Every structure is written in C-alpha cells, then in structure tokens.
C-alpha cells in the first residue's frame, strides 16, 4: 500500500502542471501551497484506501503554512484542490 501512495504522489506531481482546475501552475506555487495541496491529496487517498501511515512532518508543515502564511480560508481551498485532484484521478 505504501508503494501505491508513492505512485499516486509521483503521478500527482507529474500531472499537476497540466491540471486545468489549478488557479496557479505548479511552478508558480509557493512551497506552502504545494505542501498543503499534497497533504489534501494524500489525506483523501488515505481515506479511500483505508491506509493508516501518515507523514507527521507533512502534517506539521501543512498546519504551520495554513496558520502562518496562507490563512485558514485560503489554506482550506488549497487543501480541497488537492482532494479534488485525487477524486479526478480515481
């Protein structure tokens, strides 16, 4: 299952540049936006796959970015974008 999530992560990064739903291109995103979006993507993957491994470092970074750089409202939007990207690839 870990290989499955690594594969999803790789596909996510490779195809995000071309995703039409993104308001900003992957190359234009800040590191915080990337971390929060990835956290949303992988959280949604965990829910669907009933997988319990989680990166505490990614969770911490995502929380820190949401609180200090992105703000709660925009942080939720970015996380939702990551979740929506997982749903689109199911």
N, C-alpha and C positions, 0 to 999 in steps of 0.2 A: 504494500500500500504506500510505503514511503516513496518507492520508485514512481508510483502513479502521480503523487503530488509533485515530485521533482519534474516529471514530464509535463504536467499541467503548468507549472511555473515557467518552464522553458518555452512552451507554446505561448503562454501569456506574454512574455517579454518579446518574443519574435513577432507576434501578430499585433501587438498593441499599437505599433507605429501606424498601422493601416486601419485601425478601428474607426469607423465613421462616427461613432457615438461620442468620442472624446472631444471635449471642448478645447483641449490643448494636446498637441503632439507629444509623444513620449520624450522626445529630445528637448522639448521646452518645459517639461515638468520639473519642479523642484524636487530635491531628494525627499522632502517630507511628503509631497504629493504621491511620489512613487511608493514610499513605504506604506502610507495609509491605503492606497489603492490595492497594493499587493496583500495587505492584511485583510481587506474586504474580500478579495478574490479567494484567498486560501481559507478564510473562515467559512465562506459559502461552500467550498469544496469539502471541508471537514464535515459540515452538516450533512451534505448529501451522501458522503462516503462512510459516515459513522467512524471517522478516524480521530484518534484522541491525541496524537502527537502535536505539539504546538511550539513555536519558537517564542520563548519568553522575551528574547531580545527584540524581535519584530513587534510584539505586542507593546512592549515598553516604548519603543521608538515611535510607534503609531500614536500611542496615547500622548506622549510628550509633544509630538508635532501638532496633534489636534488642539491641545491646550495652549501651546505657546506660539505657534506660527500660523496655523490655518484657521483657528477658531472653531467652535463647536458646530456651527451651521455648515460652513464650507467643508469641514472635516467629514461630516456625515454624508454630504453629497459625493465627495471623493471616494469614501468607503462604499457607498451604494453603487458607484460606477464600477468598482472592482467586482462587486457581487453580480451586477448585471452582465459584466463580461463573461463571468463563469456560466451564468444561465444561458447566454447566447451560444456558448460552445458545447453545451450538453448534447 
